Amino acid sequence: APLTLSAPPAPHRPDPLAVLGVPGEINLDHAASAPCARAAADAVAELLPWYASVHRGAGALSRRCTLAYERARQTVADFLGARPGDHVIFTRNTTDAVNLLARALPAGTTVVTFAGEHHANLLPWPRGSVRLPVPASPAEAVRALDAALRELRRVGPRSGGGASELPVLVAVTGASNMTGERWPVAELARAARRHDARILVDAAQLAPHAPVDLAALDVDYLALSGHKLYAPFGVGVLVGRGDWLDAAPPYLAGGGATSHVGAATHDVRWATGPARHEAGTPNLLGAVALAAVCAALGEADRDALHAREQALLTRLRNGLAALPHVVELRIFGPDAPRVGIVSFVVAGRDSAEVAAQLASTHRIGVRDGLFCAHPLARRLLVEAAARSGRRDLPPTALRASLGLGTTAAEVDALVSALAQPG
Ligand code: PMP
């Protein structure tokens, strides 16, 4: 018989996307903040002994930290499909990233959003922004945007102003933080392109669940938060076209953002590139941890992760649908594609009280309230009352959100806890 050689057993590699957690505590609140992935924790632990100044020291420790920081930037750029000329700017979180872009808009820019956005993508925009009503379907979102942009180009930002060539920025979410429903980002980007507008995608809720690629989606800017992507708090990114960012005043003025400072008060030349908006000593550990998760997700079988999450989501939604006193909230309808997030109300019960009871009796963590999306939440609660015909729905909602570590047993625990009389 021919000699066959069996491969040596592969060395055991711990799963970089395993998440840390506390045994016995069921965390179904990933949309608020996800637990830390092993990849992030390991990256931080490895770098801690090297802790030193970034971009500011000549010592070996400092040089390694600078290298690690810039490598992290490159890893994030690759993960998000950044193009040549795009900047990856490390921020504190999505809110910080959107505010940064809001301050970098050229004079006269009109921003167009939908009323279904998280406050982080509603409130930073200048006066005169256009807020389109929450659409009834993804197709309607594209139609409404197309019509609004056509009108803006025809009459200008203020009616009577004449045809306008002024900059326009469309700012939309990739997935709703309330319902997980996905917005048709690629189609919205095409609509923006047709009217020579730029587009920002708030990927805070999309990136943890699905690959997001700037080049493939033809999106100009993207914002996300590390703490929703299995990395620690305090790091986020704004990625996108460098021209507006390089022309804008620095988001923060201070050390690191300058190329020259003279003796006279206003004799300063600001750096270009990411440094322009990253004054002050940067969050090295945050950046490195976020990059480690990006690298691990980049190597993971995203289709398998997606299929697993969708199965859990279906299990949860079916479980809730079988409870006659639970009503789901939704924007586009029952079958719209969505990430692992579900919002709902328990008829006749206060949502804060239900959340508190889930925590104290069942050790299940969910979120209650209006989810920093007040205009959307109010609208969805009215719609849920009309659809269900119930007059005893509470004025705030509950949200369960799934993540990498979520199990079927945890989903079942929530459903059976909600099945019990309050
Ligand atoms: N956008 C969306 C869609 C979100 O869900 C959130 C967080 N809930 C944010 C923006 C803001 O994120 P952060 O609080 O990390 O700035």
Residues whose N, C-alpha, C, O or C-beta is under 5 A from the ligand:
A	BS01	PMP	A31 N93 T94 T95 D96 H118 A120 T173 A175 N177 D202 A204 Q205 S225
